Amino acid sequence: MNKRKGFIVLLSIVMLLALLSACTKAAPTSPDNPGTAESNPTGEDQGKEDAGKDPAASQLTGNINISLPNASASVWNAVAEAYMKKNPGVKVKVDNKPAEGYKEWLTAQFAAGVPDVDLVTNNEVGGLVNSKKFMDFYPYFDKVNPYTNQPWQDTLDLKAMGINLEGIGAEDHLYNLNFESVQIVWVYNKEIFQKVGITEAPKTFNEMIDAFNKIKKAGYTPLALGGDSKSMWSGQAGWLVRIYADQYMRDYINIIRSQEQDYTYVPELDEQWKYDLTDPYNDSNSKVTKNEMRLWKAVKDKEGPFKIAGNPQWKAYSENLKKLFDYVPDGFFGVKEDQAYNLFLTGKAATMLGTPASYWQLPKDFADEEKTGATGGVKPFEYGFFNMPSMEGPEVMAPARTIQIPIGFYGFVNKDAKQNELNVDFMMYLTSPEGYAVYLDAIQKSDDASLSGAPAIKGITLPDEMAAAFADFKPIGNTEGYTSAANNLARGMWDYQPSVQDWVGLVQRYFSGKLTTDQYLEQLQANIDKYMEPAMKEAKKELSDLDHPERRPPQR
């Protein structure tokens, strides 16, 4: 019986660092099992009695270097200091980097050999991941966590993390750890809405566009959104591009789901699965497996939603998307996400994309002189949240979903066995009730970090206020982490950078009115056709593999 690893978030997501790495994160419920967030996610107190006890005198020695993008120095230094007190022979150095240029910085670290850095986020360096430059977490999952005295895997909420150990094969690897989570929501300035006569948050896309028209006439920017190439690819603008494409292309699953003869087929899941557009989690990895080779073949054959030019679904989606992007800041394609955020903070823009972390982060940022550009900060305003409004029309297949996934993308540079074990020990401490309590306390005391959800770690109890706030964010389904037409074609061919960069220039011309919708789609189709084979080669696949998509492609 063929089995495969299910449920590991694809690295092509990438898209989250721009906003989310600006605040320290931690995770709510599994997107495959919504509505279960609790202050103690497991209802268990496993490990609590051991969490406060020191293990036997630590014999660990060595150095751990941490460089994360835009992560809070105060939070990570607090964790480092607490860890070093328990392990006096270990020196932990925190040297976090700006999100801007982080991918390039991390790539450069490998140019001269094995880097000094240990703990990083690696979701934007797919080539390095494919080359096995990062440590595999799976071999350590059954090891005892010395800070809980239990097997590590027993102290992690694997379901919420999107991991099914029953489906893991010898060829499967886990190069980054996601024990936090994110749900993308809209944040809005209630005072601006009230000034233009809007008393309720929009529930549909058309209602939101009507509200944006009134807001724009009143002299405000309706949507604070960055439009530089990073935001269009891996940031907030890219999120909207893929989230709304998903409404029109949900039938992708019928094309790429595993067939009985496929190497990816898992009978326990796939024999029971039925296509159901009324279920926003119908295509989740916990319900049906996907065959990546069938996706590549569908792109090559231009099958179903994998055909772009001349496809009514793609045309309706693109025209609505262009309508939405009419309400972004002036000079949009030169606007960075921190500049867009400033517009919202200072009351010049009515909405932005955010996460539940904004619930706590906005009050801190109103008082932040650097973020607001104002001496003493700015006067706070009342803000609220609403879920992704659905586009409507005959081509729409299902209501809008959002990005609601386990995140973190914490990876360790693969080094010798001793260093790898030291690095894992640090991660075991961080993901223990004791270590996470330090992390949580530091976030509460910081002025530059907030939680985005409850952690996927057993034995953790959140403060009542936080648990109650997270419960207010209703899950509506997840689009992220699936090999779908929306995720893999809407911004160019997968995350293959030459294709993405060509698409950024193309969509700029489209949004600027220099191309008709048909011209835009024809040129996007040409982009996909041009870069498909190079993208396959980067993923260590060949066109000949598509002759038999049911077979596992050879190792290259």
Stockholm file with secondary structure:
# STOCKHOLM 1.0

chainA/1-556         MNKRKGFIVLLSIVMLLALLSACTKAAPTSPDNPGTAESNPTGEDQGKEDAGKDPAASQLTGNINISLPNASASVWNAVAEAYMKKNPGVKVKVDNKPAEGYKEWLTAQFAAGVPDVDLVTNNEVGGLVNSKKFMDFYPYFDKVNPYTNQPWQDTLDLKAMGINLEGIGAEDHLYNLNFESVQIVWVYNKEIFQKVGITEAPKTFNEMIDAFNKIKKAGYTPLALGGDSKSMWSGQAGWLVRIYADQYMRDYINIIRSQEQDYTYVPELDEQWKYDLTDPYNDSNSKVTKNEMRLWKAVKDKEGPFKIAGNPQWKAYSENLKKLFDYVPDGFFGVKEDQAYNLFLTGKAATMLGTPASYWQLPKDFADEEKTGATGGVKPFEYGFFNMPSMEGPEVMAPARTIQIPIGFYGFVNKDAKQNELNVDFMMYLTSPEGYAVYLDAIQKSDDASLSGAPAIKGITLPDEMAAAFADFKPIGNTEGYTSAANNLARGMWDYQPSVQDWVGLVQRYFSGKLTTDQYLEQLQANIDKYMEPAMKEAKKELSDLDHPERRPPQR
#=GR chainA/1-556 SS CCCCCBCCCCTTCGGGHHHHTTSCCCCCCCTTSCSCCCSSTTSCCTTHHHHTSCCSCCCCCEEEEECCBTCCHHHHHHHHHHHHHHCTTEEEEECCBCSTTHHHHHHHHTTTSSCSCCEEECTTCHHHHHTTCBCCSGGGTTSEETTTTEEGGGGBCHHHHTCBGGGCCTTCCCCSBCCEEEECEEEEEHHHHHHTTCCSCCCBHHHHHHHHHHHHHTTCEEEECCCSHHHHHHSHHHHHHHHHHHHHCGGGHHHHBCCTTSTTCCHHHHTTCCCCTTCTTTTCTTTCCBCHHHHHHHHHHTCGGGCCTTCHHHHHHHHHHHHHGGGSCTTGGGCCHHHHHHHHHTTSEEEEEECTTHHHHHHHHHTCHHHHCSTTCCCCCCEEEECCCBCCSTTCCSCCCBCEEEECCEEEBCCCHHHHHHHHHHHHHHTSHHHHHHHHHHHHHCSSCCCCSCCSBTTCCCCHHHHHHHHTSCCCCBCTTCCCHHHHHTTSSTTCHHHHHHHHHHHHHHHTTSSCHHHHHHHHHHHHHHHHHHHHHHTTCCGGGGGCTTSCCCCC
#=GC SS_cons         CCCCCBCCCCTTCGGGHHHHTTSCCCCCCCTTSCSCCCSSTTSCCTTHHHHTSCCSCCCCCEEEEECCBTCCHHHHHHHHHHHHHHCTTEEEEECCBCSTTHHHHHHHHTTTSSCSCCEEECTTCHHHHHTTCBCCSGGGTTSEETTTTEEGGGGBCHHHHTCBGGGCCTTCCCCSBCCEEEECEEEEEHHHHHHTTCCSCCCBHHHHHHHHHHHHHTTCEEEECCCSHHHHHHSHHHHHHHHHHHHHCGGGHHHHBCCTTSTTCCHHHHTTCCCCTTCTTTTCTTTCCBCHHHHHHHHHHTCGGGCCTTCHHHHHHHHHHHHHGGGSCTTGGGCCHHHHHHHHHTTSEEEEEECTTHHHHHHHHHTCHHHHCSTTCCCCCCEEEECCCBCCSTTCCSCCCBCEEEECCEEEBCCCHHHHHHHHHHHHHHTSHHHHHHHHHHHHHCSSCCCCSCCSBTTCCCCHHHHHHHHTSCCCCBCTTCCCHHHHHTTSSTTCHHHHHHHHHHHHHHHTTSSCHHHHHHHHHHHHHHHHHHHHHHTTCCGGGGGCTTSCCCCC
//
